[in-house]
Amino acid sequence: MGKTKNNFTYVVGLEGGVEEGPLTWTDLQPMLRTGRVVGSTFIKRSDRMEWTTAADLPELKVKDVIEGKDLFGPDAVTQEIVKELHLRKVRSGVSWLFWIGALSLLNSGLAALGVGKSYAMGLGAAHLITALGDHFGSSAVVISLGVNVALALSFLLVGVLAWHGRPWLLGPALAVYVADTILSALFEQWLSVGLHALALVFLTPGFVASYGARGLELTWRGWAMQGAIAVALSGAGFGSLAYLEKSLKVEPAKWASSPPAQWPIVSLANDAEFKGRTRLAAGNAFFIRLKSGKVLAATARHLLGPDGGVEPEVKLSELDSTLSKWTVAQRNAPAKSARIRGLHGAPGDYRALADWVLLEVHPDDVAKLPAEPLSPRLTIVEEGETIYMIGTGARGAAQEVYRAKVVEADDWSVEGQFEQPIDLVGFSGSPVVDAYGNLVGVLTSSHAEPDKQGKLSSFVADSTLEVKRLLK
C-alpha cells in the first residue's frame, strides 16, 4: 500500500499560542514522529476555516490521548481549552513582572549612582545590595551592580518564559517579591509596600494558574514552600541591613560628654596661596579620621572663590596644579598647623556634590595634628536631634560652639535651628557635629532671613552622607 499523499497545507498551534505553518503533509511527519504534534494538538487545514485537533484529521493517523486514569475525564480538546484559559491568567499576571524587572533595572542604576530615591514597584533590595557592595570595597561595588542587574533581568526572563507557556519559575519570583515586600514593611517604606501589594494582587492568581497550565494541583505544601522561601529571604535582607547599620555607627568622642567650653580645638583657620590667584585667608577647616586611620582635612568649596577672597576662582580640576601653599592652623597659635598636599580623590568625584572639598594632609604632619580629628557619622540625622556648629566667625579670634536642633535632614543636607540668632559671617567651612561629637556636615549657608542686626536663626550644612564614598 502506497504512502498517503495530499495537497493540503496545515497551520499548527503549539504551546504558548505560537503558530507554525503553513506546512505540507511531508513537513508534518518529523513533528508527528518526535511528538511535537499529538492527537490533542490544534491544527487548521487549508480546506477548513475552523481549527480542529490532529486526531480529527485521519491522514495524520494520531489519536486523542486521555490523560490520567479517569475514563470519564475531559477529552484532549477540553484539556487544551482549559490549559489555554490557565495560560491567559498566567499572562495577565506576569505582565507585572515586566514592570518589576524594568523598574528594578532603574533602581539598580540609581543605587549605583548613589541616589537614594527609588521607584517603589521595583525591587528595593537593589539599594541594599549596593550598600553591601559599598561597605565591602570597590571590587564589591562592581559585583553588587552585576547582582542587581542579573536579578532585574531574571524577573524579565521569568516573565517572557511564563508568557510563552513556561511558567515554572513563577514561584521563586513571587517568593522573592514577597520577601522584598516584607523587607519594605519592616523599614516602614509604606508607598513601596502599597505598590508591591498591588502587584501581588495580580501576580498571585497568575502563579496559581501556572499550576493548572501544567496540569498540576497547588497544595498547601506548595504554598508553605513559597512562604518559607519568602521568610528566609526577607530575614536575610533584614539581617544584612541591620549589619550595615551597626557597621556605620561610630563610637562617641571621649570629649563629647564634657561641657562645650571644655571641648578640644576642632575648627582651624585656612591660609592658602595659589598661582595667579589672590590668597585664601577666610573660613574654617577641620580634620576627619576615617575608619582606616587615614586623616583628611575638609572645608567648604565656595571658599575657593570670591566668598573666600580668592580671585579668579580655583576650580577643583585646577587645585593641585595651582596650589603653592596651604596650611590649616589654630587661630590663637598659628605655629600649630598642618600642611595640605592637595585634593582628596579625583575632581570628577565632586561633580554631583554641593559644597564639600576634602583635602590630603601631609603625612609628616598627621602625627602632630593641631586639632582633634572628627569621626564621620554615615547614618541620617533625625529631626529634633541636638547638633553643634563649631567654628569661628569673621570677627572672632577663638573657637565658638553653638547648639542647635535639627529642623530637616536627608542624604544631602542638614538644616539646624539655633537656640538664638547669630552672625554667621565667616563661619563657612565649620564642622557640624551631633551630640556624640561625630561629624554630620560642613556649614555652607542659611535659608533664614537676617534680623535687624544681620543675625541668622538657622543654618544649612552639607551632610557627610553626600561624601560617604570619599570617606571609605
C-alpha positions in Angstrom: 0.0 0.0 0.0 1.5 3.4 -1.0 2.1 6.3 1.4 -0.7 8.7 2.0 -0.3 11.9 0.0 -2.4 15.1 -0.3 -2.1 18.7 -1.4 -3.4 20.2 1.9 -1.3 22.6 4.0 -1.5 22.9 7.7 -1.0 25.5 10.4 -0.1 24.0 13.8 -0.9 25.7 17.1 1.9 25.0 19.6 2.2 25.8 23.3 2.0 29.4 24.4 -0.1 30.4 21.4 2.7 30.0 18.9 1.6 29.1 15.3 3.8 27.3 12.8 3.0 26.9 9.1 1.7 26.7 6.6 3.3 23.2 6.4 2.8 20.4 3.9 1.9 16.9 4.9 5.5 15.9 4.4 6.7 18.8 6.7 4.4 17.4 9.4 6.0 14.0 9.5 9.0 14.8 11.7 6.7 16.7 14.1 4.5 13.6 14.4 7.4 11.3 14.9 9.0 13.4 17.6 5.7 14.0 19.4 5.6 17.8 18.8 2.2 17.1 17.2 -0.1 14.7 19.1 -3.8 14.0 18.9 -4.7 17.0 21.1 -2.6 19.5 19.1 -4.7 22.2 17.4 -4.4 22.2 13.6 -6.1 24.2 10.8 -6.1 22.5 7.5 -6.2 24.7 4.3 -9.6 23.4 3.2 -11.2 24.4 6.5 -11.9 27.7 8.2 -12.0 26.4 11.8 -9.4 24.9 14.0 -9.6 21.2 14.9 -7.3 18.7 16.6 -4.8 16.4 14.8 -6.8 13.4 15.9 -9.7 14.7 13.7 -7.6 14.6 10.6 -7.4 10.9 9.5 -4.4 11.4 7.2 -2.3 12.2 10.2 -3.1 8.9 11.9 -2.8 10.2 15.5 -5.3 9.6 18.3 -6.6 11.6 21.3 -4.8 10.7 24.5 -6.9 10.8 27.6 -4.6 11.9 30.5 -4.8 10.1 33.8 -6.8 7.1 34.8 -10.2 8.8 34.9 -12.0 7.4 31.9 -14.8 10.0 32.4 -12.3 12.9 32.5 -12.2 15.6 29.9 -11.1 14.8 26.4 -7.9 16.2 24.7 -9.7 19.2 23.2 -11.2 20.2 26.6 -7.9 19.8 28.2 -6.3 22.1 25.7 -9.0 24.7 26.2 -8.6 24.6 29.9 -4.9 24.8 29.6 -5.2 27.9 27.3 -7.5 29.6 29.8 -4.9 29.0 32.6 -2.2 30.4 30.3 -4.3 33.5 29.8 -4.5 34.0 33.5 -0.7 33.5 33.7 -0.1 36.1 31.1 -2.4 38.6 32.8 -0.3 38.2 36.0 3.2 38.1 34.6 2.7 41.3 32.7 3.5 42.9 36.0 6.9 41.1 36.0 8.0 43.3 33.1 7.3 46.4 35.1 9.1 45.0 38.1 12.1 44.0 36.0 12.3 47.3 34.2 11.9 49.4 37.3 14.4 47.2 39.2 16.9 47.9 36.4 16.2 51.6 37.0 16.6 51.1 40.8 20.0 49.4 40.2 21.2 52.4 38.1 20.0 54.9 40.7 21.6 52.9 43.5 24.9 52.6 41.6 24.9 56.4 41.2 24.4 56.8 44.9 20.8 58.2 44.5 18.7 57.0 47.5 15.4 57.6 45.8 13.8 54.6 44.1 10.7 53.5 42.2 8.5 51.7 44.7 7.3 48.9 42.5 10.8 47.8 41.6 13.0 45.8 43.9 14.0 47.9 46.9 16.7 45.3 47.6 18.7 47.0 44.8 19.7 49.7 47.3 20.5 47.1 50.0 22.7 45.1 47.6 24.5 48.3 46.5 25.0 49.3 50.1 26.7 46.0 50.9 28.9 46.5 47.8 29.9 50.0 49.1 30.6 48.5 52.5 33.0 45.8 51.3 35.0 47.9 48.9 35.5 49.0 45.3 35.5 45.5 43.7 32.4 44.5 45.6 30.7 47.6 44.2 31.0 46.2 40.7 29.9 42.8 41.9 26.8 44.3 43.6 25.9 46.2 40.5 26.2 42.9 38.5 24.0 41.1 41.0 21.4 43.8 40.8 21.3 43.8 37.0 21.1 40.0 37.0 18.2 40.0 39.5 16.3 42.5 37.5 16.9 40.6 34.2 15.8 37.4 35.8 12.4 38.9 36.5 12.1 39.9 32.9 13.2 36.4 31.8 10.7 34.7 34.1 8.0 36.9 32.6 9.0 36.1 29.0 9.1 32.3 29.7 5.8 32.4 31.5 4.2 34.4 28.7 5.2 31.7 26.2 3.8 28.9 28.3 6.7 28.0 30.5 5.7 29.3 34.0 8.0 27.0 36.0 9.9 29.9 37.7 6.9 32.0 38.7 7.0 30.5 42.2 10.6 31.6 43.1 10.0 35.0 41.5 6.8 35.5 43.6 8.7 34.5 46.8 11.5 37.0 46.1 8.9 39.8 45.6 7.0 38.9 48.7 10.3 39.0 50.6 11.0 42.4 49.2 7.5 43.5 50.3 8.2 42.2 53.9 11.6 44.0 53.9 9.9 47.2 52.9 7.3 46.9 55.6 9.9 46.2 58.3 11.5 49.5 57.5 8.2 51.4 57.1 8.5 52.1 53.4 4.8 52.3 53.1 4.5 53.6 49.5 6.7 50.7 48.3 4.6 48.2 50.4 1.4 49.5 48.8 2.7 49.2 45.2 4.2 45.8 46.0 0.8 44.6 47.3 -0.9 45.9 44.2 1.5 43.9 42.0 1.0 40.8 44.2 -2.8 41.0 43.7 -2.2 40.3 40.0 0.8 38.1 40.3 -0.7 35.6 42.8 -3.6 34.5 40.5 -1.1 34.0 37.7 1.1 31.9 40.0 -1.9 29.7 40.9 -3.0 29.4 37.2 0.6 28.3 36.3 -0.1 25.0 38.1 -3.3 24.5 36.2 -1.5 25.2 32.9 0.9 22.4 33.8 -1.9 20.0 34.8 -0.9 20.1 38.4 -2.7 20.9 41.7 -1.3 23.6 44.0 -1.4 22.1 47.5 -0.8 23.6 50.9 2.8 22.2 50.7 3.4 24.3 47.7 2.2 27.4 49.5 4.2 26.5 52.5 7.4 26.2 50.4 6.9 29.6 48.8 6.2 31.2 52.2 9.3 29.6 53.7 11.5 30.9 50.8 9.9 34.4 51.2 10.5 34.5 55.0 14.1 33.2 54.6 14.9 35.9 52.0 13.3 38.7 54.0 15.2 37.6 57.1 18.4 37.6 55.2 17.7 41.1 53.9 16.7 42.4 57.4 19.9 40.9 58.9 22.1 42.4 56.2 20.6 45.9 56.7 20.9 45.5 60.5 24.6 44.6 60.0 25.1 47.6 57.8 23.5 50.0 60.3 25.7 48.6 63.1 28.8 48.9 61.0 28.0 52.5 60.2 27.8 53.5 63.8 30.8 55.2 65.3 31.9 55.4 69.0 31.1 58.7 70.8 34.0 61.1 71.1 35.5 60.9 74.6 35.2 64.7 75.0 31.5 64.9 73.9 30.2 64.3 77.4 32.0 67.4 78.7 30.6 70.9 78.6 31.2 72.6 75.1 33.5 75.1 76.8 35.9 72.2 77.6 35.9 70.7 74.1 39.2 70.4 72.3 40.2 72.6 69.3 38.3 71.2 66.3 38.0 74.1 63.9 41.0 75.7 62.2 41.8 78.7 60.0 42.6 78.4 56.3 45.7 80.0 54.9 46.4 79.2 51.2 48.3 80.6 48.2 47.5 79.8 44.6 49.4 80.6 41.4 47.8 83.5 39.6 45.1 84.0 42.3 44.6 86.1 45.4 45.1 84.5 48.8 42.6 82.4 50.8 42.6 83.5 54.4 38.9 83.0 55.4 36.5 80.4 56.7 37.1 77.3 58.7 38.6 73.9 58.2 38.7 70.7 60.2 40.2 67.1 60.2 38.3 63.9 59.6 39.7 60.5 60.7 38.5 57.6 58.6 38.0 54.0 59.9 41.2 53.0 58.1 43.0 55.6 60.3 43.7 58.0 57.5 43.3 61.7 58.2 41.8 64.2 55.8 41.1 67.9 56.0 37.8 69.4 54.9 36.3 72.8 54.2 33.6 74.5 52.1 34.3 74.6 48.4 32.8 78.1 47.9 35.7 79.5 49.9 37.9 78.8 46.8 36.1 81.7 45.1 35.2 85.3 45.9 33.5 84.3 49.1 36.9 83.3 50.4 38.7 86.2 48.8 40.2 84.0 46.0 40.0 85.6 42.6 39.8 84.2 40.0 38.1 81.2 41.5 40.1 78.0 41.8 38.2 75.1 40.2 38.8 71.7 41.7 40.3 70.4 38.5 43.0 73.2 38.9 43.5 72.9 42.6 46.6 70.6 42.6 48.3 72.4 39.7 47.8 75.9 41.1 48.4 75.2 44.8 51.5 76.9 46.2 51.0 76.5 49.9 48.0 75.6 52.2 48.1 75.3 55.9 45.3 74.9 58.5 46.2 76.3 61.9 44.9 77.3 65.3 43.9 80.9 65.3 45.4 81.8 68.6 48.6 79.7 68.0 49.5 79.8 64.2 52.6 77.7 64.7 50.3 74.8 65.5 49.4 73.9 61.9 49.3 71.2 59.3 50.1 71.3 55.6 47.7 70.4 52.8 49.1 68.4 49.9 46.1 68.7 47.5 42.7 67.4 46.7 41.5 64.1 48.1 40.1 62.0 45.2 39.6 63.0 41.6 37.8 66.2 40.6 35.2 64.2 38.9 34.2 62.7 42.3 32.9 66.1 43.3 30.8 66.7 40.2 27.5 65.9 41.9 28.4 67.4 45.2 27.3 70.8 46.5 30.0 72.4 48.7 32.3 69.8 50.1 36.0 69.7 49.4 38.2 67.0 51.1 42.0 67.5 51.2 45.0 65.3 51.7 47.1 66.1 54.8 50.9 66.0 54.5 51.9 62.6 56.1 54.6 64.2 58.2 52.0 66.3 60.0 49.5 63.6 60.8 51.3 62.6 64.0 51.1 66.2 65.4 47.8 67.5 64.3 46.8 70.9 65.6 43.2 69.9 66.2 41.1 66.9 67.2 40.0 64.9 64.1 36.3 64.0 63.9 34.8 60.7 63.0 32.2 60.9 60.3 28.6 59.7 61.0 27.2 58.0 57.9 23.7 57.5 59.1 20.9 60.0 58.6 20.4 62.7 61.2 16.9 62.7 62.7 14.6 65.7 63.1 14.8 67.1 66.6 18.3 65.9 67.3 20.7 68.2 69.1 23.7 69.2 66.9 26.5 71.7 67.4 28.2 74.1 65.0 31.9 74.6 65.9 33.9 77.4 64.3 35.0 81.0 64.3 33.3 84.0 62.6 34.9 86.8 60.7 35.1 88.9 63.9 36.2 86.0 66.2 39.6 85.0 67.4 38.8 81.7 69.2 36.7 78.6 68.6 33.0 79.0 69.4 30.3 76.3 69.9 26.7 76.9 69.1 23.9 74.5 70.0 21.0 73.8 67.5 18.1 71.5 66.8 17.7 69.6 63.5 14.8 71.0 61.6 15.2 68.9 58.4 17.7 66.4 57.2 18.3 64.0 54.3 21.2 62.3 52.5 22.3 65.7 51.1 21.9 68.4 53.8 21.1 69.1 57.4 19.2 72.2 58.5 19.7 73.3 62.1 17.8 75.9 64.2 20.0 77.9 66.6 18.9 78.5 70.2 19.3 82.2 69.4 20.3 84.0 66.2 24.0 84.6 65.5 26.1 86.4 62.9 27.2 83.7 60.5 29.7 85.8 58.5 33.0 83.9 58.4 31.7 80.6 59.7 31.7 78.8 56.2 33.5 75.5 56.4 32.8 75.0 60.1 32.1 71.4 61.1 28.7 70.4 62.5 28.7 67.5 65.0 26.0 65.5 66.7 25.5 65.1 70.5 28.2 62.4 70.5 30.8 64.6 68.8 30.6 62.8 65.4 30.7 64.8 62.2 27.4 65.2 60.4 28.1 68.0 58.0 30.1 71.1 56.9 28.5 74.5 57.2 27.7 76.1 53.8 24.8 78.6 54.0 21.5 79.6 55.6 17.9 79.7 54.4 16.9 82.2 57.1 16.3 85.9 56.7 18.7 88.1 58.7 17.2 90.1 61.6 17.9 93.8 62.1 21.4 93.0 63.5 22.2 90.8 60.5 22.0 87.6 62.6 20.5 84.4 61.3 18.3 81.9 63.2 19.3 78.8 61.3 22.0 77.3 59.0 22.4 74.6 56.3 25.2 72.1 56.3 26.1 69.6 53.6 25.7 66.1 55.0 28.6 63.7 55.4 26.3 61.2 53.6 26.9 63.2 50.5 30.6 62.3 50.5 30.4 58.8 52.1 32.1 57.2 49.1 35.1 59.5 49.5 35.2 58.7 53.2 35.6 54.9 52.8 
